[in-house]
Amino acid sequence: EEIKKAGDRAANLTRQLLAFGRKQILQPLALNLNDIITDMNKLLRRLIGEDIVLTAKLDPVLKKIKADPGQIEQILVNLVVNARDAMPQGGNLTIETASVELHEEYASKHVGVLPGNYAMLAISDTGVGMSEETQARIFDPFFTTKEKGKGTGLGLSTVYGIVKQSGGNIWVYSEPGHGTTFKIYLPQLESPATQTEIETKEEAAPRGSETILLVEDEAVVRGLARQILEQAGYKVLEASGGEEAVHLTTEHSGAIDLVLTDVVMPKASGKEIAELIKSIRPDARVLFMSGYTDEAIVHHGVLDSGVEFIQKPFTPASLARKVREVLESEPPAVTGG
């Protein structure tokens, strides 16, 4: 019995190393991610235990992908176990699927990413989160933050290998103390969008001339968002955090039509900053942005449902569209209190 167990463990370890090296033999089939998640529901609930609430939000019109079903199951199990281990006191675990289009702009900034239509699988937890140093190493084989004997350090590197071998990409967003979201993009089974189709869609991005206050602590994201907004015709005031944002709100003599703010920042949250700015400029609209999915954000209690929200990574066209939509929406009702 012990020898058999040791043999199984060795075979499993070999499979994981082969997956990381992208050398595993695949048996790809046309499949729908939603079906696999639904079929594995019972197993996943058993894996996480009773103090974690599992919620699934599946896109009903999700297109099929071509992948090895056993490997997709392996991705789900590894990411769900990872999320469970990050929530020793319990919490919320959200599994989502969506159809997304990755544009030339996004692909050019991410090595090995091809533009086209993808099925996205997102797994979010409300756990301990990760530092930037940990995030930089999580896909390395044998890297683990778990105590000795608790993990091989191969779970996430296996996920990475499978995703890459299936022609996809993986993206992680995490803030210490605020949980983690893994987003996996797998190519949809259809002819990839041609370059001209992508460009035409990008050109259709709506324009405006209003003033937007951009609040984002990450300089790279702030710079990109500013560039997109200015190219779409907007005037942009930028702040790296709450104090700077409030200072700009009081000092700026002209109108501030929209506040575009990150949700999770080091000192004050996006929600707190938005409330402060609204108390000074009640007419300003607010649009939140975050690397977490909208479902995860509501589960985290960071935002209420019904607020305006855009997920990172966004394309120039999707940000321009969302900004226009929020600016043209009905003004929020003023509540007394």
Secondary structure, DSSP 8 states (H G I E B T S, - for coil): -HHHHHHHHHHHHHHHHHHHTT------EEE-HHHHHHHTHHHHHHHH-TTEEEEEE--TT---EEE-HHHHHHHHHHHHHHHHHT-TT-EEEEEEEEEEEE-HHHHHHSTT---EEEEEEEEEE-S----HHHHHHTTSTT---S-TTS--S-HHHHHHHHHHHTT-EEEEEEETTTEEEEEEEEEBSS----HHHHHHHHHT------EEEEE-S-HHHHHHHHHHHHHTT-EEEEESSHHHHHHHHHH--S---EEEEES--SSS-HHHHHHHHHHH-TT-EEEEEESS-HHHHHHTTSS-TTS-EEESS--HHHHHHHHHHHHHS--------
